[in-house]
Amino acid sequence: MKAIVVDDEPSNLEILQLTLELIGLEVHAFSDGRNLVPKAREIVPSIILLDIDLGEYDGRELCKVIKSTSRLTDAELQLIFERFTQLTRSVDEDE
């Protein structure tokens, strides 16, 4: 099973990638939304985890484009919010 993770925060990207690999997924990680749709069409993932705020890209808009793109309409989309970053930072600070 293939997954795509898109997050512009390197620590989030690494945590998500490692977690998904641990459960046996083939993970393709991207740090921005540039060329995401053509790359995703090649990969044909089962799930896409997408940061809602990718700087110059809006995750909600990318989500709409993905859902209307052939070969990607069946992919499960999950949006990642900034609170994920805040959570990982607070856990790291407690150590």
N, C-alpha and C positions, 0 to 999 in steps of 0.2 A: 504494500500500500504506500502511495506517495503523498507527501505533504509539502506545502510551500509555506514558509514563514517570512513575513516582511515586517521589519522593524528597524527604525533608524537609530535606536539605542543599542550599542554593541552588547552590553551585558544582558539585555532582554533577549536579543537574538541568540546569544550563546546558550542561555538557560533553556529557552524554548526548543532550540535545535537538539541539545543533549537530552532533554526530557523525552521528546518524541522519538529520538533514536533508541532510547532505552526500552521503549515499548514496541520496538521493531519496525518503525516507519522509515522509509527512505526520505530523507529531508533535504530540501533545496532551500537555502537561506539567502535572502536578499536584504540589503540595507536601505533600499529606496524603491519607489514605484516605477522608476524608469524602465521601460521595456518589459514590465511585468507581464502584461497580457500576452505578447508574442512568446515569451519564455514559458509561461504557464500553458499555452496551447501546445507547446512541444512536450512538456512534462506530463500533462493531463493528470493533475493531482486529485486525490479523493477529498482532501481538506486543504483549505487556505486560511492561515492565521494572519490577519492583516492589521497593522497598527492604524488606528483611526487618524492620527496626525503624523504624516510623513514629511513635515516641513512644507515643501512646495507642492506636495500631492495631498489630496483629501481622500482618506481611506474610504469614506462613504461613497464618493464619486467612483473610485476604482472598483468598489464592490458592485455598483450598478453596471459598469462596463463589463466586469467579469461575468456577471449573471446573464448578460445578453450576448456573450461570445460563444460561438459554437465550440464544442469540445470541452467547455467549462461549465455548462449549465447544470451539471449534476454534482459539481464540487460543493462540499459543505463549506460555508464561509463563516468565520468567527472574527469579530472585530476585537482588537486589543486596545484598552484605554490606558491613559497615563498612570492611573492608580497602580498598575502592575509595576511600573518603574519605581513609584514611591514605596511600594511594599518591599521590593527587593533592596532598595536603599536602606530602609529602616531595619530590615533583618541584618544586613551587613554591618550597620552601625552598632547593633547590639552585641556583636561578637567580640 
